[in-house]
Amino acid sequence: MAEVLRRLLLDGRDTFVTQETAEALLGRWDVLGLRMVLAALARANDDTGDHLHAAILNVCGQSAEDGERLAALCSALASDADDAVSGEARRILEPPRSPDLCWP
């Protein structure tokens, strides 16, 4: 099942499927769902990555409470054994470098 989800998250030919799959996983609000999305984000091409970012913002960026929940999940993943996952989690947790810039 995990391999099927990975393929859907990285389907560069059908980014609608990519974004919908990511939103479904993120809607679980658990470490496992976010971990799969972050792993895909680390490996995605630019276009697919844009859709994964959009999914994160659509699900996790609707309120301050959502942002806090996302930060808590990313904190748990910041020391993940997979360097790609931990790197993406830490990137989300970083403060913006400029007031005009926001994640991603």
C-alpha positions in Angstrom: 0.0 0.0 0.0 2.8 2.4 0.9 4.4 1.9 -2.6 1.1 2.8 -4.3 0.8 5.9 -2.3 4.4 6.9 -3.1 3.6 6.5 -6.8 0.5 8.6 -6.5 2.3 11.3 -4.7 5.1 11.5 -7.3 2.9 11.1 -10.4 4.3 13.9 -12.5 1.8 13.2 -15.3 -1.3 13.7 -13.1 -0.7 16.3 -10.5 -4.4 16.4 -9.6 -4.0 12.8 -8.3 -0.8 13.9 -6.5 -2.5 16.8 -4.7 -5.6 14.9 -3.8 -3.6 12.0 -2.4 -1.4 14.4 -0.4 -4.5 16.2 0.9 -6.1 12.9 2.0 -2.9 11.9 3.8 -2.5 15.3 5.5 -6.2 15.3 6.5 -5.4 12.4 8.8 -3.3 14.8 10.9 -0.8 12.2 11.9 2.9 11.7 11.6 2.6 8.8 9.1 0.6 10.8 6.6 2.8 13.9 6.9 5.9 11.7 6.6 4.8 10.3 3.3 4.1 13.7 1.9 7.4 15.1 3.1 9.3 12.1 1.7 7.6 12.7 -1.7 8.2 16.5 -1.5 12.0 15.9 -1.0 12.1 13.7 -4.2 9.5 15.6 -6.4 10.3 17.6 -9.5 9.4 21.3 -9.4 5.9 21.0 -10.8 4.9 18.0 -8.5 6.5 19.8 -5.6 4.3 22.8 -6.2 1.2 20.6 -5.9 2.5 19.0 -2.8 3.2 22.4 -1.3 -0.3 23.5 -2.3 -1.8 20.4 -0.5 0.1 21.2 2.7 -1.2 24.8 2.6 -4.7 23.7 1.7 -4.9 21.3 4.6 -2.5 22.7 7.2 -2.7 26.4 6.5 -6.3 27.3 7.2 -5.9 28.7 10.7 -3.4 29.4 13.4 -4.4 26.2 15.1 -3.7 24.2 11.9 -0.2 25.9 11.8 0.4 24.8 15.4 -0.7 21.2 14.6 1.6 21.1 11.6 4.5 22.5 13.7 3.9 19.8 16.3 4.0 17.0 13.6 7.0 18.5 12.0 8.8 18.7 15.3 8.2 15.0 15.7 9.7 14.4 12.2 12.6 16.8 12.5 14.8 14.0 13.8 13.4 11.3 11.4 15.9 8.6 10.3 15.3 9.6 6.7 17.4 12.7 6.1 15.0 13.9 3.3 12.0 13.8 5.6 13.8 15.4 8.5 15.2 18.1 6.2 11.7 19.0 4.9 10.2 19.0 8.4 13.0 21.4 9.6 12.4 23.6 6.6 8.8 24.0 7.4 9.7 24.8 11.0 12.2 27.5 10.0 11.1 31.1 10.4 10.7 33.1 7.1 13.9 34.8 6.1 12.1 37.9 5.1 8.7 39.4 6.1 7.7 39.2 2.4 8.5 35.5 2.2 6.3 32.8 3.6 6.6 29.0 3.5 7.2 27.2 1.2 
